[in-house]
Amino acid sequence: MRGYVPPDPETSVSGTHYAIIQAPHRNRQRFPAGIVEIVEDPETAIRQAKDQANCHAAQVLGPSKSSEGQYLYYLIEWLDSPGPT
């Protein structure tokens, strides 16, 4: 995956997660940790995202620390059907 900070292979800090991303648009590939809510499974992510405005279910990789010191999650795939951007 181009453009992401790879997770540390010696630790389990970063990993693949199901999440709800609170963002008005779906045109980004990375998201600050403050707008990402990790959930247990894809069904939960889809169900909870439908109940909230500007929220989208996704599978993400992270967290990774950027060169600016922010914690980021990288989009693997959207789990819900695409809505208006």
BELVEN-V913644 format. One record per pair of residues at least 24 apart in sequence whose C-alpha atoms are under 10 Angstrom apart, sorted by the first residue. I is the first residue (numbers start at 0). J is the second residue. D is the distance in whole Angstrom. If there is no record, write none. Layout:
BEGIN
I&J&D  I&J&D
END
This chain:
BEGIN
0&73&9  0&74&10  0&75&9  2&28&9  2&29&9  2&73&9  3&28&9  3&29&8  3&60&9  3&61&10  3&63&8  3&65&9  3&71&9  3&72&9  3&73&7  3&74&10  4&60&10  4&61&9  4&62&9  4&63&6  4&64&8  4&65&7  4&66&9  4&71&9  4&72&10  4&73&9  5&60&9  5&61&9  5&62&10  5&63&7  5&64&10  6&60&8  6&61&7  6&62&8  6&63&6  6&64&9  7&63&9  12&61&8  12&62&7  12&63&9  13&60&7  13&61&5  13&62&5  13&63&7  13&64&10  13&72&9  14&59&8  14&60&5  14&61&5  14&62&7  14&63&9  14&72&10  15&58&7  15&59&6  15&60&5  15&61&7  15&62&9  15&72&9  15&73&9  15&74&10  15&75&8  16&40&8  16&41&9  16&57&8  16&58&6  16&59&5  16&60&6  16&61&8  16&62&10  16&72&9  16&74&10  16&75&9  17&41&6  17&42&9  17&43&9  17&44&7  17&45&9  17&56&7  17&57&6  17&58&5  17&59&6  17&60&9  17&75&10  17&76&10  17&77&10  17&78&9  18&43&9  18&44&6  18&45&9  18&47&10  18&48&9  18&54&10  18&55&8  18&56&6  18&57&5  18&58&6  18&59&7  18&60&10  18&72&10  18&74&10  18&77&10  18&78&9  19&43&9  19&44&6  19&45&8  19&46&10  19&47&8  19&48&6  19&49&10  19&51&10  19&53&10  19&54&6  19&55&5  19&56&5  19&57&6  19&58&9  19&59&9  19&77&10  19&78&10  20&44&9  20&48&8  20&53&8  20&54&5  20&55&5  20&56&6  20&57&7  20&58&10  20&59&9  20&72&10  20&74&10  20&77&10  21&48&9  21&51&9  21&52&8  21&53&6  21&54&4  21&55&7  21&56&9  22&52&9  22&53&5  22&54&6  22&55&8  22&84&10  23&52&8  23&53&5  23&54&7  23&55&9  23&83&9  23&84&7  24&53&8  24&54&9  24&55&9  24&82&9  24&83&8  24&84&5  25&53&9  25&54&10  25&55&8  25&77&9  25&81&8  25&82&8  25&83&8  25&84&6  26&84&7  27&73&9  27&74&8  28&59&10  28&72&9  28&73&6  28&74&5  28&75&8  28&76&9  29&59&9  29&60&9  29&61&10  29&71&6  29&72&6  29&73&4  29&74&6  29&75&9  30&59&9  30&61&10  30&62&10  30&69&10  30&70&9  30&71&5  30&72&5  30&73&6  30&74&8  31&62&9  31&63&10  31&64&10  31&65&10  31&69&7  31&70&6  31&71&5  31&72&6  31&73&9  32&61&9  32&62&7  32&63&9  32&64&10  32&69&8  32&70&6  32&71&5  32&72&6  32&73&10  33&69&10  33&70&8  33&71&9  33&72&10  34&71&10  34&72&10  35&59&9  35&62&10  35&71&9  35&72&8  41&78&7  41&79&9  42&78&9  42&79&10  44&78&8  44&79&9  45&77&10  45&78&7  45&79&6  45&80&9  46&79&9  48&79&8  49&79&9  53&82&10  53&83&10  53&84&10  54&79&10  55&79&7  55&80&9  55&81&9  55&82&9  56&80&9
END
